[in-house]
Each structure stands twice: as structure tokens, then as C-alpha cells.
Amino acid sequence: MANVQYYDVILKPVITEKSMNLMAEKRYTFLVHPEANKTMIKNAVEKMFEGTKVKRVNTINIPGKKKRRGMTVGRTAKTKKAIVQLTEDSKDIEIFSGL
């Protein structure tokens, strides 16, 4: 496994209608490094966003799709999503507050 630091774990937030509805329950969705595990994701969120305490982390592995261009066949990159649930006394994450 590669040497993944906490600032390399979270790649970007996922902004969809479903993820916005989950924010009312203090659940936030991120694209994460494919080799990151739940413990690494929990530590990264708590270090990157001050005042947050993670209650639970759910991960989803998304395989790459088959794509074709003429006779050339290939695959898109596989990705990994994480849904992070914060505790009730935790602060909200600011990057989602203006949306």
C-alpha cells in the first residue's frame, strides 16, 4: 500500500442532490483515495476540519466504466466514495455551508 498522508485521503466533495439531502442528518460525501481505509478517512476529516468528530464512515468502491472510441476499448478510472456521519455535538463542515 502506498504511503498515503491525511491530506491525500480526501480528494474532493461530492455535490449531488442526494448528498445535499444527507447534509441535514450531518452526513457528508467525499471522493477519497482508492487505497484509503475507514480509519484513514476518519482521521483525515477530523484533522482537516476543526471541531468535527466522526461517528461513522461508509465507503463505496465504484468500478471504472467500459468506454470505446472506434475500435479502441478501454476503461475509465475506478473511484471510491466515503459517506461520513458526524456526531450530534460536532461542528458542521464549512465547505458545504454556502451551497
N, C-alpha and C positions, 0 to 999 in steps of 0.2 A: 504494500500500500504506500502511496506517495506521502510525503511529509506535508500534510495539509494544515495550515495555521488557521486560527479562528477567523481572521479577516478574509480568508479564501473560501470559507464554507458557504456563506450566503452570497449568491450571485446577483439576484435582483428580486424585487417583489412581483407577485402576480396580481394584475389588476383586471379582474373579470367581475361580472355581475354576481356570480356565486360567491366569490371571495369577499366582495363588498358586503353581502348579506351576512357572512360569517363574522364580520368585524363587530357586530352588535353583541356577539357572545364572547368577545375577546379572543377570537381565533384569527390568526394571520397566516397568509400563504406566501411562500418564498420558493424560488428556484434555487436549488443548492448544488454543491459539488457532487458528482455521481458516486464518489467514494466516501462521502461523509456518512457517519452513523448518527443515531439519535442523540447520543451523549455529546458528540461534537457540535451538533446543531443547537442543542440546549445551551451549551457553554458559549457559543458564538452569539446567540441572541442576548443572553444576559450580559455579555461584555460589551457588545456594540450599542445596545440601547439601555441607558442608565435607568435604574428603578424598576426594571422588569424582572418578574420571577416566572419561570416557565413551569406549568403544571404538567403538560403532556405534549409529546411530539408524535405525529403520524407522518409516515413517509410513503411516497408513491413513486415507483420506478416506471418511466414511460419509455417503451422501446422506440427506436427510430422507424420512420415510415419508409416503405419502398417507393422510390422515385425513378422515373425513366425519362431520358431525353434522347429520342431517336432509338438507336439500338443499345445505347449505354444504360446499364441498370446499376443502381446504387441505393444507398440508404442514407437518411438524414441522421444526425447525431442523437444518441439516446440522452434523456434528461432525467432529473429527479426533482420531485416537488416535496415540500415539507409543509404540513399544517401545524402551526404552533399555537397551543392554547395557553393563555396566561392565567395566573391566579386572580381571584377577585380583588385582592388588595394591591395588585400590581398597577403601575402606570401604563397608559396607552402608548403605543409606538407612534412617534410624531410624523413619520414619513407618510402615514396613511391618513392623518387628520385633515388635510386640506382637500381630500378627494370627495 
